Amino acid sequence: MSSIDWIVLIVTLLTVIAYGVYKSKSEKTLDGYFKGSNTMGWMLILLSIMGTQASAITFMSAPGQAYTDGMRFVQYYFGLPLAMVVLCFTFIPIYHKLKVYTAYEYLEQRFDVKARSLASILFLTQRALSTGISIYAPSIILSSLMGWDIYLTNLVMGGFLIIYTVTGGTKAVTYTQMQQLIVVFIGMFLAGYMVVHMLPENVSFKDALHVAGKMGKLNVIETNIDVTDSAWWKDKYNIWSGVIGGFFLALSYFGTDQSQVGRYLTAKSTKESRISLLMNGMIKVPMQFLILLIGSLVFVFYMFYQSPIFFNQKEIDKVLQTEYRESFQHLQAQNDSLNTVRQIRTTELATALNKEDETNIDRLQATLLNIEVEVKEVRKEALAIMKKADSTADTNDTNYIFLYFVVENLPKGLIGLLIAMIFLSAWGSIAAALNSLSSTTVVDIYKRLWVKDKSELHYYKASKWFTFGWGIFSIAVAMFASQLGSLIEAVNVLGSLFYGTILGIFLVAFYMKRIGGQAVFYAAIVTEILVIGIYISDVISFLWLNVIGCLLVLIIARIIQWFVPKKTENQKVIDQNNQRV
């Protein structure tokens, strides 16, 4: 990067952090640190919710996902708007009425401390691992720009995050997320504009879309249904897994994941929380569509210009310093030759599309699709050589595609802004995650089970230490994230392993009043084991795990409850009432 880019990057980052810390003054209490003393309006909460879910993984990995697999990933979000409506009429009124700090406090009032602790532990496990992956995403950028070792960049990124999250609490997180999203939206708009602007003069935005469509990169909706075909169930993204599986995932993520619940618990009222979630439901799908569209346009850009055989230059440099140098360079030459032919045929296709020459359109489409097959074969050979040269090489470059495009093609100044955008989106989501990990640990475990009846100041200080501790743990997880492939997919797979079970616990609490804590506790444990087993067996797409996990908890809890003596449950209710008295 140029000196101008570095200035833009550093000034943008420092300005946002300084503003967040300045606006984060709060009382030294749990209410001030975790709930912002309930002073937030719906607009601020909406931006915070979006900032929490829209991490660096979204803006760095999603375009790469569209580049390699088209836009069908957007179906993953189709169930989200419906989930927002359900949450507004079920979860939110209960949380506000009980004035809870975390979602899991309600479970003890409904069941017992075991159910509350189990749900908390499941959340902590999932969220801590996901946060580590989220730290790794911006570390990739710093590693590529500075040439630093990825382990060092994980420490640098995690260190910055810990400082301002520990310092400011939830207000720092919320106010910085507002600024972060402003920068993010500006950056993504400029990136999309520049992709189209840098296409050949005779190629319009409409032409680019037509080319992307002919190459299968605008596959927004997959509607093929064949429930008797195992491949259909294993298909990661289609309309049915998106609407049904995505609905259950969104319901659990926004209704039971403290990183999101903690955002709307800061609201002034139930109404403010509801508006923020409903607006999120309206905005999220179009927003994700546009981010993926940028990835499809980047694919079209590289049909008109030379694309590298591999987008992670650092891994290429490693191979070129080994005995496999000549073999790899030969494959690079083959890739360049195929790219040259592809550029010519793509230009011809754009002309045929403008003339609506269907005969030539079909011929050129078939030719380009065949060239794509050849390019992939050459790339496959190159990846095999990379593995021979270094068995630990990361041969999945999905996360580097958009970064490579930005650094290699955008003008000075804009590169710094785009890199700042990715950093800020990372910091916003990770800070919210660390804040939620700390609040759950303190409220649901430390204060409830370990150290009781201490002053508010004591728990406030403990919260800062737990935030610090979870930050260190997340950095440790980031050290092992290099082999996970597409980060946006890895995070969602990890969430799906836990979200169904957690959602099932809450739905039993809300709607199955005759089931007690003992039944739901053991049902959740059995379900989690089964869900992990189903995932390992690889018989179904990960989105369906959310549905399976939720339904299994409901069914197994109902079965177990038949064998639990009624006296046992009645006595527990009496004991709980006595404790409250």
FIBAVO-358866 format. One line per field, with one value per residue (C-alpha): residue number from 1; residue in three letters; x, y, z. Coordinates in Angstrom, 2 decimals, m for minus. Layout:
<recs>
zaza = c(NUM	...)
bati = c(ala	...)
px = c(X	...)
py = c(Y	...)
pz = c(Z	...)
</recs>
This chain:
<recs>
zaza = c(1	2	3	4	5	6	7	8	9	10	11	12	13	14	15	16	17	18	19	20	21	22	23	24	25	26	27	28	29	30	31	32	33	34	35	36	37	38	39	40	41	42	43	44	45	46	47	48	49	50	51	52	53	54	55	56	57	58	59	60	61	62	63	64	65	66	67	68	69	70	71	72	73	74	75	76	77	78	79	80	81	82	83	84	85	86	87	88	89	90	91	92	93	94	95	96	97	98	99	100	101	102	103	104	105	106	107	108	109	110	111	112	113	114	115	116	117	118	119	120	121	122	123	124	125	126	127	128	129	130	131	132	133	134	135	136	137	138	139	140	141	142	143	144	145	146	147	148	149	150	151	152	153	154	155	156	157	158	159	160	161	162	163	164	165	166	167	168	169	170	171	172	173	174	175	176	177	178	179	180	181	182	183	184	185	186	187	188	189	190	191	192	193	194	195	196	197	198	199	200	201	202	203	204	205	206	207	208	209	210	211	212	213	214	215	216	217	218	219	220	221	222	223	224	225	226	227	228	229	230	231	232	233	234	235	236	237	238	239	240	241	242	243	244	245	246	247	248	249	250	251	252	253	254	255	256	257	258	259	260	261	262	263	264	265	266	267	268	269	270	271	272	273	274	275	276	277	278	279	280	281	282	283	284	285	286	287	288	289	290	291	292	293	294	295	296	297	298	299	300	301	302	303	304	305	306	307	308	309	310	311	312	313	314	315	316	317	318	319	320	321	322	323	324	325	326	327	328	329	330	331	332	333	334	335	336	337	338	339	340	341	342	343	344	345	346	347	348	349	350	351	352	353	354	355	356	357	358	359	360	361	362	363	364	365	366	367	368	369	370	371	372	373	374	375	376	377	378	379	380	381	382	383	384	385	386	387	388	389	390	391	392	393	394	395	396	397	398	399	400	401	402	403	404	405	406	407	408	409	410	411	412	413	414	415	416	417	418	419	420	421	422	423	424	425	426	427	428	429	430	431	432	433	434	435	436	437	438	439	440	441	442	443	444	445	446	447	448	449	450	451	452	453	454	455	456	457	458	459	460	461	462	463	464	465	466	467	468	469	470	471	472	473	474	475	476	477	478	479	480	481	482	483	484	485	486	487	488	489	490	491	492	493	494	495	496	497	498	499	500	501	502	503	504	505	506	507	508	509	510	511	512	513	514	515	516	517	518	519	520	521	522	523	524	525	526	527	528	529	530	531	532	533	534	535	536	537	538	539	540	541	542	543	544	545	546	547	548	549	550	551	552	553	554	555	556	557	558	559	560	561	562	563	564	565	566	567	568	569	570	571	572	573	574	575	576	577	578	579	580	581)
bati = c(met	ser	ser	ile	asp	trp	ile	val	leu	ile	val	thr	leu	leu	thr	val	ile	ala	tyr	gly	val	tyr	lys	ser	lys	ser	glu	lys	thr	leu	asp	gly	tyr	phe	lys	gly	ser	asn	thr	met	gly	trp	met	leu	ile	leu	leu	ser	ile	met	gly	thr	gln	ala	ser	ala	ile	thr	phe	met	ser	ala	pro	gly	gln	ala	tyr	thr	asp	gly	met	arg	phe	val	gln	tyr	tyr	phe	gly	leu	pro	leu	ala	met	val	val	leu	cys	phe	thr	phe	ile	pro	ile	tyr	his	lys	leu	lys	val	tyr	thr	ala	tyr	glu	tyr	leu	glu	gln	arg	phe	asp	val	lys	ala	arg	ser	leu	ala	ser	ile	leu	phe	leu	thr	gln	arg	ala	leu	ser	thr	gly	ile	ser	ile	tyr	ala	pro	ser	ile	ile	leu	ser	ser	leu	met	gly	trp	asp	ile	tyr	leu	thr	asn	leu	val	met	gly	gly	phe	leu	ile	ile	tyr	thr	val	thr	gly	gly	thr	lys	ala	val	thr	tyr	thr	gln	met	gln	gln	leu	ile	val	val	phe	ile	gly	met	phe	leu	ala	gly	tyr	met	val	val	his	met	leu	pro	glu	asn	val	ser	phe	lys	asp	ala	leu	his	val	ala	gly	lys	met	gly	lys	leu	asn	val	ile	glu	thr	asn	ile	asp	val	thr	asp	ser	ala	trp	trp	lys	asp	lys	tyr	asn	ile	trp	ser	gly	val	ile	gly	gly	phe	phe	leu	ala	leu	ser	tyr	phe	gly	thr	asp	gln	ser	gln	val	gly	arg	tyr	leu	thr	ala	lys	ser	thr	lys	glu	ser	arg	ile	ser	leu	leu	met	asn	gly	met	ile	lys	val	pro	met	gln	phe	leu	ile	leu	leu	ile	gly	ser	leu	val	phe	val	phe	tyr	met	phe	tyr	gln	ser	pro	ile	phe	phe	asn	gln	lys	glu	ile	asp	lys	val	leu	gln	thr	glu	tyr	arg	glu	ser	phe	gln	his	leu	gln	ala	gln	asn	asp	ser	leu	asn	thr	val	arg	gln	ile	arg	thr	thr	glu	leu	ala	thr	ala	leu	asn	lys	glu	asp	glu	thr	asn	ile	asp	arg	leu	gln	ala	thr	leu	leu	asn	ile	glu	val	glu	val	lys	glu	val	arg	lys	glu	ala	leu	ala	ile	met	lys	lys	ala	asp	ser	thr	ala	asp	thr	asn	asp	thr	asn	tyr	ile	phe	leu	tyr	phe	val	val	glu	asn	leu	pro	lys	gly	leu	ile	gly	leu	leu	ile	ala	met	ile	phe	leu	ser	ala	trp	gly	ser	ile	ala	ala	ala	leu	asn	ser	leu	ser	ser	thr	thr	val	val	asp	ile	tyr	lys	arg	leu	trp	val	lys	asp	lys	ser	glu	leu	his	tyr	tyr	lys	ala	ser	lys	trp	phe	thr	phe	gly	trp	gly	ile	phe	ser	ile	ala	val	ala	met	phe	ala	ser	gln	leu	gly	ser	leu	ile	glu	ala	val	asn	val	leu	gly	ser	leu	phe	tyr	gly	thr	ile	leu	gly	ile	phe	leu	val	ala	phe	tyr	met	lys	arg	ile	gly	gly	gln	ala	val	phe	tyr	ala	ala	ile	val	thr	glu	ile	leu	val	ile	gly	ile	tyr	ile	ser	asp	val	ile	ser	phe	leu	trp	leu	asn	val	ile	gly	cys	leu	leu	val	leu	ile	ile	ala	arg	ile	ile	gln	trp	phe	val	pro	lys	lys	thr	glu	asn	gln	lys	val	ile	asp	gln	asn	asn	gln	arg	val)
px = c(0.00	1.02	1.69	m1.68	m3.45	m1.66	m2.66	m6.32	m6.29	m4.71	m6.70	m10.01	m9.32	m8.11	m11.01	m13.65	m12.01	m11.54	m15.16	m16.41	m14.37	m15.38	m19.08	m18.78	m18.74	m20.97	m21.62	m19.29	m22.10	m23.22	m26.19	m23.93	m21.26	m23.54	m26.83	m25.71	m28.20	m31.01	m30.53	m30.29	m32.76	m33.84	m31.60	m28.47	m29.51	m30.24	m26.76	m25.29	m27.19	m26.06	m22.53	m22.44	m23.51	m21.66	m18.09	m14.93	m15.80	m18.94	m17.14	m13.97	m15.17	m18.69	m17.46	m15.03	m17.90	m19.87	m16.77	m16.35	m19.94	m22.23	m24.83	m26.86	m25.40	m27.95	m30.68	m29.13	m30.77	m34.27	m35.66	m34.35	m37.22	m39.82	m37.66	m37.56	m41.37	m41.60	m38.97	m40.83	m43.94	m42.31	m38.77	m38.50	m41.52	m40.31	m36.73	m37.84	m40.47	m37.95	m35.22	m32.56	m28.89	m28.63	m31.12	m30.20	m31.41	m34.95	m34.18	m33.48	m36.79	m38.58	m36.54	m33.56	m29.94	m28.74	m30.70	m29.51	m25.87	m26.04	m27.46	m24.81	m21.99	m23.26	m23.38	m19.93	m18.39	m19.88	m19.35	m15.75	m14.75	m16.55	m14.86	m11.46	m12.32	m13.47	m10.11	m8.30	m10.15	m8.60	m5.30	m5.13	m5.17	m2.45	m0.35	m0.66	0.05	2.93	4.38	4.08	3.65	m0.06	0.47	1.92	m0.95	m3.47	m1.84	m1.88	m5.52	m6.71	m4.75	m6.42	m9.84	m9.27	m8.16	m11.25	m13.76	m12.45	m12.32	m15.76	m18.19	m21.38	m21.58	m18.15	m19.23	m22.52	m21.18	m18.18	m20.43	m22.47	m19.36	m18.05	m21.17	m21.06	m17.51	m18.45	m21.41	m19.34	m16.52	m18.72	m20.52	m17.20	m15.89	m18.97	m18.73	m15.04	m15.52	m17.97	m15.98	m12.80	m14.48	m13.66	m15.29	m17.79	m18.97	m21.80	m23.15	m26.00	m23.51	m21.56	m24.74	m25.57	m22.09	m22.27	m25.63	m24.35	m21.44	m23.78	m22.77	m26.25	m27.81	m29.73	m32.48	m32.16	m35.64	m35.01	m36.79	m36.05	m36.32	m35.54	m32.09	m29.44	m27.56	m30.50	m30.29	m26.54	m26.88	m25.73	m27.76	m31.19	m34.50	m35.76	m32.68	m32.48	m36.08	m36.54	m33.01	m32.25	m35.41	m34.41	m30.84	m31.91	m34.47	m31.78	m29.07	m31.16	m33.31	m30.84	m27.30	m26.18	m24.05	m27.34	m29.70	m27.25	m27.67	m31.43	m31.46	m29.87	m33.08	m35.17	m38.31	m39.81	m40.98	m37.44	m36.17	m38.95	m38.38	m34.65	m35.19	m37.91	m35.73	m32.85	m35.10	m35.90	m32.32	m30.22	m31.23	m30.76	m27.48	m26.14	m27.38	m25.36	m22.21	m22.43	m23.18	m19.83	m18.18	m19.96	m18.87	m15.27	m15.55	m16.67	m13.82	m11.30	m12.94	m11.83	m8.43	m5.72	m6.55	m3.89	m3.75	m4.07	m5.14	m2.91	0.40	2.20	1.64	2.79	6.01	6.70	6.36	8.61	11.43	11.32	12.38	8.85	9.43	9.61	6.58	4.51	5.65	4.67	1.14	1.07	1.89	m0.94	m3.31	m2.26	m2.78	m6.27	m7.02	m6.04	m8.44	m11.14	m10.74	m11.28	m14.31	m15.83	m15.56	m17.28	m19.99	m20.63	m21.01	m23.37	m25.47	m25.82	m26.93	m29.19	m27.50	m28.79	m26.83	m23.49	m24.52	m25.13	m21.90	m19.73	m21.34	m20.50	m16.94	m16.39	m17.80	m15.36	m12.50	m13.56	m13.28	m9.74	m8.77	m9.99	m7.99	m4.81	m5.50	m6.08	m2.62	m1.12	m2.72	m1.30	2.19	1.68	0.84	3.92	6.09	4.53	2.11	0.81	0.01	m3.45	m4.82	m8.20	m7.97	m11.66	m10.91	m8.19	m10.07	m11.68	m8.56	m6.40	m8.75	m8.75	m4.98	m4.06	m6.65	m8.17	m6.69	m4.57	m6.56	m9.50	m7.42	m6.78	m10.49	m11.52	m8.95	m10.17	m13.72	m12.77	m10.88	m13.77	m16.39	m14.19	m13.72	m17.43	m18.57	m15.70	m16.09	m19.80	m18.92	m16.36	m18.86	m21.49	m19.02	m18.13	m21.75	m22.80	m19.80	m20.31	m24.11	m24.87	m21.86	m19.53	m22.18	m24.72	m22.51	m19.03	m18.90	m22.23	m23.38	m20.57	m20.85	m21.72	m18.19	m16.74	m18.78	m18.00	m14.25	m14.70	m16.48	m13.44	m11.17	m13.46	m13.57	m9.78	m9.69	m12.09	m10.06	m6.94	m8.84	m10.18	m6.68	m5.57	m8.42	m7.41	m4.02	m5.69	m8.11	m5.91	m7.23	m10.97	m11.52	m14.26	m14.53	m18.13	m19.15	m17.01	m18.64	m22.14	m21.37	m20.04	m23.16	m25.44	m23.84	m25.19	m28.01	m30.68	m30.14	m30.19	m33.31	m35.02	m34.41	m36.04	m39.03	m39.68	m39.52	m42.01	m44.53	m44.28	m45.24	m45.53	m41.90	m39.46	m35.77	m34.54	m36.17	m34.94	m31.42	m30.89	m32.73	m30.32	m27.25	m28.50	m29.47	m26.09	m24.32	m26.66	m26.26	m22.47	m22.72	m24.99	m22.59	m19.58	m21.45	m21.97	m25.44	m27.17	m26.46	m25.38	m28.41	m30.75	m28.86	m30.65	m34.03	m32.99	m31.43	m34.48	m37.02	m34.96	m34.90	m38.70	m39.31	m36.72	m37.74	m41.35	m40.33	m38.07	m40.76	m43.05	m40.54	m39.89	m41.96	m44.34	m43.40	m39.80	m40.76	m43.30	m40.72	m38.27	m40.85	m41.45	m37.70	m37.24	m40.09	m38.60	m35.24	m36.84	m38.63)
py = c(0.00	3.60	6.13	7.77	4.45	3.97	7.48	6.88	3.50	4.68	7.94	6.13	3.43	5.80	8.22	5.52	3.98	7.38	8.30	5.02	5.31	8.99	8.11	5.06	6.71	4.66	3.88	1.34	m1.20	m4.25	m2.28	0.40	m1.97	m4.57	m2.74	0.85	1.79	1.16	4.45	3.29	4.20	1.82	3.32	2.90	m0.65	m1.49	m0.39	m2.31	m5.49	m5.19	m4.38	m7.46	m9.87	m8.13	m8.99	m8.82	m12.34	m10.99	m8.30	m10.22	m13.80	m13.29	m11.75	m14.66	m17.06	m15.53	m15.58	m19.33	m20.55	m17.81	m15.91	m18.83	m18.22	m15.38	m18.01	m18.64	m15.37	m15.94	m17.20	m14.19	m11.68	m14.19	m14.98	m11.25	m11.12	m14.17	m12.72	m9.43	m11.16	m13.89	m13.42	m9.64	m9.01	m11.72	m10.40	m6.81	m7.77	m9.76	m7.06	m9.71	m9.08	m12.29	m14.52	m17.46	m15.89	m16.67	m20.39	m20.64	m18.97	m21.37	m24.54	m24.63	m23.58	m26.68	m25.75	m22.17	m23.22	m25.74	m23.20	m20.68	m23.18	m24.15	m20.48	m19.74	m22.66	m21.72	m17.98	m18.21	m20.48	m18.24	m15.15	m16.76	m17.32	m13.68	m12.47	m14.53	m12.78	m9.28	m10.90	m12.26	m8.69	m7.44	m10.50	m9.91	m6.18	m6.30	m9.69	m10.60	m14.08	m14.86	m15.70	m12.25	m10.54	m12.51	m11.07	m7.51	m7.66	m9.33	m6.90	m3.81	m5.37	m6.28	m2.74	m0.86	m3.59	m3.88	m0.10	0.88	m1.99	m2.16	1.59	1.57	m1.39	0.23	3.68	2.37	0.02	3.01	4.67	1.38	0.69	4.17	3.52	m0.01	1.11	3.85	1.40	m1.32	1.20	2.51	m1.03	m1.98	1.22	0.70	m2.90	m1.72	1.45	m0.54	m2.87	m2.23	0.93	m0.92	m3.11	m1.65	m2.73	m4.45	m6.33	m7.42	m8.82	m10.69	m12.23	m13.17	m14.81	m16.83	m18.07	m19.21	m16.54	m15.03	m18.25	m16.45	m19.06	m22.84	m24.42	m28.00	m30.39	m34.10	m35.20	m38.79	m37.73	m37.62	m34.99	m32.59	m32.86	m32.30	m29.25	m26.37	m23.59	m23.94	m22.15	m24.74	m25.07	m21.26	m20.55	m23.40	m23.96	m20.24	m19.44	m21.73	m20.46	m16.80	m17.45	m18.96	m16.45	m13.35	m14.83	m16.82	m15.75	m13.19	m11.34	m10.30	m10.34	m8.04	m5.50	m5.02	m5.37	m1.89	m0.41	2.19	0.09	m3.04	m0.91	0.26	m3.34	m4.49	m1.72	m2.44	m6.16	m5.60	m3.08	m5.55	m8.16	m5.75	m4.62	m7.75	m9.73	m6.82	m5.92	m9.47	m9.65	m6.57	m7.85	m11.13	m9.24	m7.47	m10.90	m11.91	m8.64	m9.28	m12.64	m10.84	m8.34	m11.18	m12.58	m9.42	m9.21	m11.62	m13.47	m15.18	m18.94	m18.50	m15.37	m15.78	m14.43	m15.40	m19.11	m18.67	m17.02	m20.04	m22.47	m20.36	m20.81	m24.60	m27.30	m27.15	m23.63	m24.58	m26.90	m24.19	m21.50	m23.79	m24.03	m20.26	m19.87	m22.26	m20.26	m16.99	m18.52	m19.70	m16.28	m14.61	m16.81	m16.24	m12.44	m12.59	m14.87	m12.81	m9.63	m11.48	m12.67	m9.11	m7.98	m10.87	m10.05	m6.43	m7.59	m10.27	m12.79	m15.97	m18.36	m16.78	m16.28	m20.02	m20.94	m18.50	m19.45	m23.11	m22.16	m20.06	m22.75	m25.23	m22.79	m22.49	m26.27	m26.13	m23.26	m25.25	m28.30	m26.24	m24.68	m28.14	m29.22	m26.04	m26.70	m30.23	m28.80	m26.30	m29.16	m31.08	m28.04	m27.43	m29.89	m27.12	m24.73	m23.15	m24.10	m22.39	m18.78	m17.83	m15.37	m13.63	m12.98	m9.65	m8.51	m9.25	m7.30	m4.29	m4.13	m4.77	m2.66	0.16	3.70	5.11	6.26	4.04	0.95	2.34	3.06	m0.44	m2.07	0.16	m0.97	m4.62	m3.91	m1.93	m4.52	m7.12	m5.05	m4.28	m7.90	m9.23	m6.55	m7.37	m11.06	m10.46	m8.28	m11.04	m13.72	m11.63	m10.82	m14.47	m15.63	m13.08	m13.11	m16.78	m18.52	m16.34	m14.36	m17.19	m20.17	m19.10	m15.73	m14.60	m11.49	m9.14	m5.43	m4.06	m2.65	m6.13	m7.63	m4.64	m5.22	m8.97	m8.27	m6.44	m9.32	m11.88	m9.74	m9.78	m13.54	m14.35	m12.10	m14.13	m17.39	m16.12	m15.17	m18.72	m20.12	m17.79	m19.48	m22.68	m21.13	m21.21	m24.54	m23.80	m22.71	m20.14	m18.32	m17.17	m20.78	m22.04	m19.63	m20.60	m24.32	m23.85	m21.94	m24.61	m27.25	m25.48	m23.13	m25.80	m27.27	m23.88	m22.80	m26.06	m25.35	m21.92	m23.19	m25.85	m23.08	m20.89	m23.39	m26.75	m25.74	m29.28	m30.13	m29.50	m28.72	m32.28	m33.44	m30.51	m30.75	m34.35	m33.83	m31.01	m33.13	m36.09	m33.77	m32.05	m35.41	m36.51	m33.25	m33.48	m37.12	m36.22	m33.48	m35.80	m38.43	m35.77	m36.92	m33.53	m29.83	m27.91	m25.55	m28.47	m29.14	m26.11	m27.67	m31.16	m29.91	m27.86	m30.59	m33.27	m31.27	m30.87	m34.55	m36.03	m33.68	m34.78	m38.47	m38.03	m36.09	m39.17	m41.00	m38.17	m38.57	m35.64	m35.32	m34.63	m31.72	m30.37	m30.46	m28.52	m25.80	m25.61	m25.43	m22.67	m20.67	m21.10	m19.85	m16.73	m16.06)
pz = c(0.00	m0.56	2.21	1.43	2.03	5.34	6.46	5.50	7.25	10.51	10.79	10.14	12.72	15.44	14.89	15.28	18.37	20.03	19.39	20.83	24.00	24.40	24.15	26.40	29.82	32.10	35.71	37.25	37.51	35.57	34.29	32.84	31.54	29.91	29.23	28.77	31.51	28.96	27.14	23.51	20.76	17.99	15.30	17.40	18.34	14.68	13.66	16.58	15.63	12.02	13.09	15.32	12.58	9.72	10.65	8.55	7.51	5.80	3.83	3.05	2.59	1.11	m2.19	m2.48	m1.81	m4.70	m6.93	m6.47	m5.95	m7.23	m5.21	m3.88	m0.41	m0.06	0.41	3.81	4.96	3.55	6.86	8.80	8.25	9.47	12.52	13.38	13.45	15.74	18.10	18.42	19.77	21.88	23.16	23.47	25.77	28.18	28.36	28.96	31.50	33.57	33.17	32.58	31.77	29.73	27.94	30.16	33.40	32.31	32.10	35.84	36.64	34.31	34.99	37.36	37.65	35.73	32.60	32.83	33.24	30.39	27.93	29.06	28.53	25.07	24.12	25.59	23.71	20.36	20.64	21.89	18.98	16.47	17.89	17.37	13.70	13.46	14.81	12.19	9.31	9.69	10.65	7.10	5.82	8.13	7.36	3.61	3.80	6.24	5.41	9.09	10.43	10.91	14.59	15.24	13.42	15.50	18.63	17.25	16.13	19.31	21.46	19.95	20.39	24.01	24.88	23.77	24.65	28.21	28.55	27.33	27.77	25.73	25.07	23.44	21.33	20.28	19.43	17.51	15.55	14.41	12.98	11.63	9.58	8.05	6.85	5.76	3.62	1.99	1.32	m0.19	m2.42	m3.72	m4.24	m6.28	m8.30	m9.03	m10.20	m12.87	m13.65	m14.39	m16.89	m20.59	m21.97	m24.14	m21.21	m19.10	m15.73	m17.57	m19.76	m16.67	m15.12	m18.33	m18.45	m14.76	m15.36	m18.33	m16.19	m13.41	m10.90	m10.42	m9.14	m6.40	m5.97	m6.21	m6.26	m7.36	m4.98	m4.69	m1.08	m2.14	m3.35	m0.61	m2.61	m2.17	1.61	1.47	m0.80	1.40	m0.14	m1.71	m1.13	1.34	3.52	3.44	4.45	6.96	8.25	8.04	10.03	12.90	12.83	12.86	15.60	17.79	16.89	17.52	20.29	22.41	21.46	24.02	21.45	19.79	22.79	24.57	21.77	22.11	25.91	25.92	24.48	26.26	25.79	24.23	21.30	20.51	20.55	18.23	15.70	15.59	14.89	12.28	10.45	10.58	8.97	6.14	5.50	5.97	2.86	0.37	2.08	1.78	m1.82	m2.75	m1.01	m2.91	m6.13	m5.76	m5.68	m8.90	m10.53	m9.44	m11.22	m14.40	m14.00	m14.09	m17.23	m19.02	m17.32	m16.16	m12.94	m10.81	m10.57	m6.78	m4.87	m1.81	m3.10	0.09	m0.62	m4.23	m3.05	m0.85	m3.77	m6.01	m3.52	m3.64	m6.10	m7.59	m8.95	m12.64	m12.51	m10.84	m13.30	m16.17	m14.73	m14.26	m17.97	m18.86	m16.66	m18.34	m21.79	m20.90	m19.42	m22.71	m24.68	m22.08	m22.36	m26.12	m25.88	m23.04	m25.12	m27.99	m25.60	m24.39	m28.03	m28.81	m25.76	m26.89	m30.35	m28.84	m31.14	m29.48	m31.70	m30.82	m27.19	m26.75	m28.56	m26.61	m23.31	m23.92	m24.93	m21.80	m19.53	m21.06	m20.53	m16.88	m16.55	m17.99	m15.68	m12.69	m13.78	m14.07	m10.70	m9.19	m10.38	m8.95	m5.54	m5.57	m6.15	m3.33	m0.98	m2.11	m1.48	1.94	3.53	5.83	2.94	3.00	m0.42	m0.04	m1.20	m0.99	1.79	m0.28	m3.53	m2.61	m0.73	m3.79	m6.04	m3.69	m3.23	m6.86	m8.69	m6.65	m6.63	m3.80	m0.78	m1.61	m0.81	2.69	3.16	2.04	4.34	7.20	6.40	6.83	10.07	11.52	10.66	12.37	15.49	15.82	15.75	17.84	20.51	20.81	21.10	23.85	25.69	25.50	26.61	29.63	30.56	30.34	32.37	35.12	35.39	34.71	36.20	38.31	40.19	40.31	41.18	42.27	44.05	45.45	47.32	46.36	45.54	42.11	41.88	42.43	39.58	37.36	37.83	37.36	34.07	32.75	33.71	32.07	28.92	28.93	29.54	26.70	24.44	25.17	24.58	21.24	20.12	20.94	18.78	15.93	15.85	14.60	12.07	8.95	7.62	7.81	4.21	3.61	6.94	6.42	5.94	8.84	11.31	10.22	10.41	13.94	14.98	13.52	15.75	18.85	17.93	17.39	20.84	22.57	20.69	21.66	25.35	25.04	23.05	25.70	28.31	26.40	25.08	26.90	30.42	31.78	31.08	33.90	34.21	34.62	31.37	29.29	30.76	29.70	26.41	25.52	26.32	24.25	21.39	21.26	21.03	18.23	16.30	16.39	15.30	12.35	11.28	11.40	9.34	6.63	5.58	5.53	4.94	8.05	7.90	8.62	11.88	13.37	12.64	13.77	17.01	17.98	17.23	18.97	22.21	22.09	21.38	23.75	26.59	26.17	26.30	29.35	31.18	31.05	33.25	35.74	38.93	39.33	42.97	42.00	39.78	42.28	45.05	42.87	42.34	46.10	46.78	44.22	45.73	49.22	47.95	46.51	49.78)
</recs>
